[in-house]
Amino acid sequence: MLDGISFEETGKPAVVVATTNFVQLATSIKQSMNLAGLPLVVVPHPLGNRVVAGEKAVLVAADIVKAVTQSLLLPAGHAPEEITLTTAPR
């Protein structure tokens, strides 16, 4: 979350990836920092071990690219849609 905020503050595109258990916290931090335009990609909680986390990362890679692209095309301060991964890997 903090890396995403730092990137946004320097004008570099960023995406926050949060598990379902941390969406409320991530959203609250975004609002308190006036970063409504910081994209949020949501994956099922828990991430699991390294193998499972890696599988989830592969599943959301295209969503992360989509979120960054949307954020670059929207006017400043406008939030892209929240992207939620609903299909958990095996």
Secondary structure, 3 states (H helix, E strand, C coil): CHHHHHHHHCCCCCCEEEEHHHHHHHHHHHHHCCCCCCCEEEECCCCCCHHHHHHHHHHHHHHHHHHHHHHHHCCCCCCCCCEECCCCCC
